[in-house]
């Protein structure tokens, strides 16, 4: 079975993102909390990071027979980012 879907996550709090927060704070002259609230999560209506587990669960569903007819789709999992 071919899977022809793009998962489009918002910000996921991965080690890479965690490591970028202090650098972004220094570069912008703001606190790390402000980076999270005003930069990373500003466009996400839920004001929460997408979790790795949520992305993994969506990927597993898309690989299942239940999703066999989902093809050629872009699936946002972005806490409401695309709703703006």
N, C-alpha and C positions, 0 to 999 in steps of 0.2 A: 504494500500500500504506500502510495506517495502522499506526503503531507505538504500541502501548498497553502500554508497560512503563515502570516507574520504576526508574532506577538509583539505588541507595542507597549512596553511598560513605562510608567512614570518613574520617578526616582525610587530606586531600591537601595536600602541601606546595606550595601556590600562593603567589604573591607576597602575597596578602591574609593568609594564615595566617602567613607569615614575618614580616610587619610587625606582627602581633598578639603575637608571642612576647615581645618586650622589654616591651611595655606590661603584659602579663599578669604577667611576672616582677616588675615594679615594684609592681603592685597587690597581689600576693600576698606580696611580700617573699622571693621565692625566686630561684634562678638560672634563666637561660634553659634550661639543660640539664634542670633539674627541671621546668620547664613542659612541655618535650617529653616527658620520661619519665613524670612523675607526673600530668600533666593531659591532654595531647593523646593520648598513646599508651597510657595506662593501661588502657583497655578493649579495645585491639586486641591480640589474642593474639600476633600476629607481631611486635609492638613495632616495626613499620615503617610509614611513611606509605604510603598507596595512591598510586601514581604517576598523573600525568596521562595517560601513555601507556596504562596499564592501563584507565582509565575510557574513553579514546578507543577502544581496541581492543574493549571490550565494546559500546560504542555502534555501532561499525562492524559487528560481528557481528549485533547486533540489527536493523540495517538491511538485512542480507543475506537472500537467499532461504533460506539454511540455518536461519534463525530465524523463518521465516514462521509457524510454529505456536505461537510463544511470544507470548502476548497476555494482557493483564490481570494481569501478574506484577510483583512487587517483587523486584528482584535485588540483594541486598547484595554489595558488593565492598568489604569493610570490615576485612580482616585478622583476622577472627574475632570482631569486636565483638558481633554478634548471637548468637554461640555462648555468651556468658556467661549 
